[in-house]
Amino acid sequence: MKPVVYIDGKEGTTGLQIYDRLARRGDIELLLIDEEKRKDTAERKRCINGADLVFLCLPDAAAIEAVGLVENPHTRVIDASTAHRTAPGWVYGFPELKPDQRGAIAAARRVANPGCHATGFISIVYPLVAMGLLPREAALSCFSLTGYSGGGKKMIAQYEGTDKSAAMCSPGIYGVMQNHKHLPEMQRICGLASPPVFSPVVDDYYKGMATTVPLHMSQLRGVRSLHQVWQALADYYGTYDGKRLVYVAGDPTDPEGGIDAASKFYGGAKAGDNDLALLVAGSDEAFTITALFDNLGKGASGAAVQNMNLMLGFEETEGLL
């Protein structure tokens, strides 16, 4: 019998992207609400409790309310909002985070899907901290460029509308008060003593993301060369093989497979993909690590489907590669 899946908030950007990925599959049954009743609490409650798994693609307050509608003990939830990413009892939905994370997600009743900027930052910083290479007290900064689709329907309408302002034609730094909603999970999941100084940037393209963490070699312990940093991350995640959703690009110190080749092969910000590539670049003194991925793929809907696959017992990459 096919598992029944319901998307609460299918009309939003993330919900539509999840729907697009699932509508092509024949191994699940999508439960669709009557369009006229999509804001009817009683009808939403009926759909939520009639599903084996529910995606919540809602604002934070609405997501919290939706969780309160769950009465069926067999209904499992993936929340794509910010509401539960650091909440007790919720499993963080980044399968590659550590060796036992896939099992934790597969067994979970409640999974919090990561934020897009947080996905890039955590993919870089968590393994360095976990391997003991980066002290949890390290003072970090992060620069993260995203397409405007990350802002949802309102921002998409602004960028694609006839009254688009001249300022929208160039990169725009936001969250300058260091209060971005992804900061709590960036700090908490990585186990940092303090959050990074974070500069999110939105630019005039639809989707795709590049999240960069700059580092001095002196900030790290146990490594002295750029190759050693690359090797540590390659050992943690693996390198590109067409089967992984997170991997490390070519060794930057390899004359034939280094950063120039990797930049050309993984060029752009991976718009339309569901995976994430890490690029290490720089010198033995100072370097950057950049996560390239799609803010609507591994940064949102692709990650949600990956978590669903694990929770429902499907192949982890089903419908994603």
N, C-alpha and C positions, 0 to 999 in steps of 0.2 A: 504494500500500500504506500502510495506517495505521501511524503510529509506535506502538510498544508502550511503555506507561508503567507503572512499578511504584512503589508507595508503601510504603517500608519503615518501619513504625510507623503503619499506618493506624488503629490503635485509639486513638491519642492525639488530643488536641483539634485540633491543627494538621492531622494526617493525615486525620481525619474531615472537616474543613472542606475540605481539598483534594479528597478523594474526592467530597464533595457537589457541588463545582463541576465536576468532570470527568465524573461519572456521567451528566450530562444531555447530554453532547456525543457526536456521532457521528463526529468526525474523528480520534479516537484509540482505541486498544485498551488497556483497563485489564487488566493482569496481576494476578490475585488469588491469593494464597497460601492453601493449605489452613489453615483456622483452627487445626487441631490442630498444625500445623507452623510457626506464625508465629515461634516462638523457636528453631526448628531451624536451626542455622548452615548446614548443607549445603543445605537447601531455600531459605533466603534467598539464599545465594550463587547458586544456580541461577536464581532469579528476577531477581536483580540483573544477572547477565550475560546474561539473555535479554531485557533491556529496552533500548530506545533511550535512555530517560531514566528516572532513578530519583530520587524524592524521599526524602530521609532526614529522618524526623520522629522523632528519637531523642534521648536524653540525649547529652551531649558525648562521653563515652567510647565509647558504642555507635556513634555516628556515625563516629568515627575508625576503629573496628574495621570498620565496614561499608565504608568507603572502601578498606580493605585487602583486601576480598573482590572488588573489581573487577578482572577479568582481561580482559574484552572491551574492546578499544581503542575500540570504537564506542559504549560505554555512557557517557552523560553524566550528571552528578550535580548536583542542587540540594540543598544541605544547609540545613535549617531550624534547626539547632542553633547554639550559640555557637562551636563548635569551630574553624571555619575562616574567621571573618569578618575576621581580620587576618593570615591565613596566606599565605605566599608561594605564588604559582601559582593562587590562587583569585580570581575576579572578584567584586567586590561587587555584589549584585543589586538595585541601585537605578537603574533605567533613566533616570530624570529627572535624575540627579546632574550630568551634564555632557554636552555635545554628542556625544561619541564613546562614551558608556557603553552605549547600546543595541547598537552594533556589537560592542563588547567582549563583552557578554553573549551575543549571537547566535552568536559564534564560539567561545565558551568550552566547555571540557570540564568544568570545575568552577566552580560558582557558589555563593556563600555568601549565603543569604537574610538580609536585615537583621533586627535585633532590633526589637521594637515601639517601645519608648521611643526607641531610637536613630533609628528612621525619622522620628519627629517632630522630634527635635533636629537631625538632619542636614539635613532638608528646609528648616529655618530658617537654620541657621548656615553650611552649606557654600556656598550662593550668595553670602552676604555676604562671606565670606573670598575666594572665587574672583573676585569682582568688585572686590576691593581696598577694600571699604567697611569691613570689620572686620579689625583687625590680628590675626594669628595668636597674638599674646601677650595678647589680651584676656582679662580675668578674667570668666568667665561663670557664670551659675547657670541652673538649669532645674527647673521644677516640672511633673510629669507624672502625670496622673490616669488610671487604667485600671480597667476592669471586672475582676471576679475571674476570668474565664475565662482571663486572661493567665497565671495561675498553674498552669494545667493541671488534670488530673483530681483531684489531691489537694486543691487549693484549692477547686475547684468542689464537691467532696463536703463540704468543711468549711462552705462558705457555704450549701449547699442541704440539709444534713443536719439531723436532728432535734436534734442537740446543738450547734447553732450558738450561739456565745457572744455576749453582749451587746456586746462590743467590735467585733464584725463588722458591727454595724448603723450604724457611723459610719466616716468615712474613716480609713484607717490608713497612716501614713508608715512606710516600711521602707527598708532599705539605708542606714541612718543612719551607718554607719561609712565611707561613701563608697567602697564596694568592690563596687558593683553590676556584674554581669557585662556590661552594655552599655557601660560607661564606656570600655573600650579602643577599641572601634570608633567611639564618638562622638568621641574625641580624634583617632584615627588618620585616619579618613576626612575629617574637617574640616581636618586639618592644623594643629591647635592645639598651642601650646607646652605647655599643661597641660589636664587634663580639667576639665569644669565642676563646680561644686558642685551635686550632683544630688539632688533630693527626689522619688522615686517614691511615688505614693500609690495604694492600692487601695481601692475603695469597693464598697458593697453593691448592685451591678447587674452583669448578666452580661457585656456587652461594650460597647465604645465607649471612645474615648481622646481626651484633650485635653492636649497637650504645649506648655508655654509657656516662652518665653525672654524675660526682662525686660531692657531695655537703656536706657541714657542716650544721648541723641544725641551727647554729647561723646565717647562710645566709638567713634563711627564717623567715617570720613573721606570727604569728597566729597559729603556730603548734610547738609542743614541743616533739613529739614522732614519731617514725617510723610508728606506726599504724595510726596516724593522717595524715601523708603524703600519705600513701597507701589509706586511706579512701577518701581523697580529690580527688585523681586520679580516684578511683573506682566510686565515685559519678559523676565525669566529663564524663568518657568514658563508664562506666559499666564494669562488669566482664564477663568472658567467658560464652557464652550461645549457641555457634554454629551458631549464626546469625549475629554477629558483625564482622566488618573487623578491628576494633581497640578495644582492651579491656585490662584490667588489670588482671594479674595473681594473684594467691592466696596471702592472707594477710601474710606477712613474720613473723608476731608475733603470728600467729595461729599454735599451736603445731601439728595439724593434716593437715592443708591445707596451710602451710607456704612455705618458699622458697625451702626447700628440695623437697617437693612434686611438687612444681611448676617447679623447674629446671628439674626434671625427665619427667614431662608431656610435657613441652615445650622445652625439650632439643634440642641442636643443634641450628642452626640459621634459622630454619623454611624454608629450601630450598624446593621449589616447592609449597609453600603456597601463597595465596594472601592477608593474613591478617597480623596483627601486634600485638604482645603481649608485654606489659610493665611489667617488673619485678623490684620490689623495694626490696633492700637488704641492710643490715648493722645494725647500732645501733641507739640509740636515739641521738648520738653525730655526727656521720658521716655515710653517706650511699651513695649508687649508685642507679640510675634508668637506666635500660637497655631496649632498644627497640629491640626486636628480630623479624626479618622479612626477606623476600627474596628480594634481591636487584633488581631482575627481576620481582617480584610480586608487592607487595605494594610499592616497591621502584622504579617501572618504569611501566611496561606494565599492570600489574593488576590494578594499580591506574588509568591508562589511560582508561581502560575499565570501571572501576567504574564511572569515570567522564562521559564517553560516555553514560552509562546507565541513569544517571541523566539527561543529556542534551536531550536525545531522549525519555524520559518518560518511560523507562523500570524499573523494580525492580532493586534497586541499586546494589544488590549482584548477579544479573543474570550472570551465567557462571563463578562465582568466588568462591563460597562455595560448 
